[in-house]
Amino acid sequence: MIDNEAVQAVADILMVVEILITAYCIYRFAKPFMNRKKGAFFSGVAYVLIMLILYSIPLPLYALLVYGIKILVVLLMMCLIDRRNYEQKVFLVVTFFSLRRFALVLAEILYDHLYNWATQTQYMMEHPNMWFALYVGVSVLYQVFEFSFMAIAICMILRTYLNKYAQMTKKEMLMLILPSFAMIAGSEIMHYYRSFYILKTGEASGAYDLLSFLYYAISVVPTILLILLYQKIRAKQEEKLQRELLAAQMDNIRQHIMQVETLYQNIRGIRHDMTNHILTLERLYAGNQQKEARAYSADLKASLTAATEELKSGNPVTDVILQEQKNEAQKKKIHFNSDFHYPSDSAINAFDISVILNNALQNALENAKTSDIPYVSIRSYRRNNAYMIEVNNSFKGNLQWNPETGLPLTSKRETDGHGYGLSNIRKVAEKYSGDIAIDIKENQFRLTIMLMTE
């Protein structure tokens, strides 16, 4: 005979073990998506606490209510600790608990058939004292089956979902979680009829259980395929956006070149008229008209200054970019200082430098405007064979980082080009066997770009 108290004690222990392992699965599943890793850890802790509370409540609760409470608690903990990309967190929680449901049913089918087979063996018939050991052994195997299925499903999804830090929209979230809801509804229907058949006949149907097992086993496939489709759509969107950004940068370069041509035309016009200006000044001085001569000279000086004030860096294209960014800074009341010099004696392309300057200075101006004393500065210098560009700006607030790229996550929810600036700068740096470095301290954001000249 089996001691009921011993059976209950084993059931309680296995329940606690199951809760702990499920919490660990939550942690492993959520961790790659969380910028703050403790969000995944405390989500697992919250699951353990709520399940122990629910398990200790003597009053019976509807399974659907318990299911909803588990989802809500884990989701709230994730969102409270890692306050970003909420749509993705909804997808993660719904997907995880749908996988957990499938794993439970798969393990239950194997458990029932294994237990029924074992109880009908000759050995168990002759050794009734081994029934408790059989119960414990099969229950442990149930746990092994359950979490083996969970581990396989989680591993498949994590390997399929590549851009884990990409912002998910509400439409994308709905698209990705609909299969989970449909499969949960299907599994509940199949489980209901299986339970009804067992109650009616006293045993499970082998053929029905085989079909059910296959259904549950492949239920995760639509989610995997949908994630693959989602990744391809996002990749195409990002590729399209990159092309649009590149086209916009090309248009900016064309405008810069047109401005340079206009600048040189003005200079050539002044040079063409310089002889006449000199003759005019000579006549004024010869006629003892010093006051008129000084006024005329001041106007001429102002014209020359206006025509040549952009020539600062040693390259006409970068001159125009720097002047445009300085003008933009003045509009936003941001102090702008430049000590940038174009590396004319190197093989570094002016177009690549313009990509760096446009992206770096636009980001700097965007971040600096929120600080109390806004400023942006840029300088360049040589360090052996390395050409260094350093952009500093005032900074107020906190940044979240993408561990996959080592770059800050954009704070913009919409995909409008923000977040690609630093990525584009890194691509240019890597083209010249270099890289970028970011340093934040004392309310200052510093971006350093290294390009190898040889």
Disulfide bonds with the S-S distance in Angstrom:
none
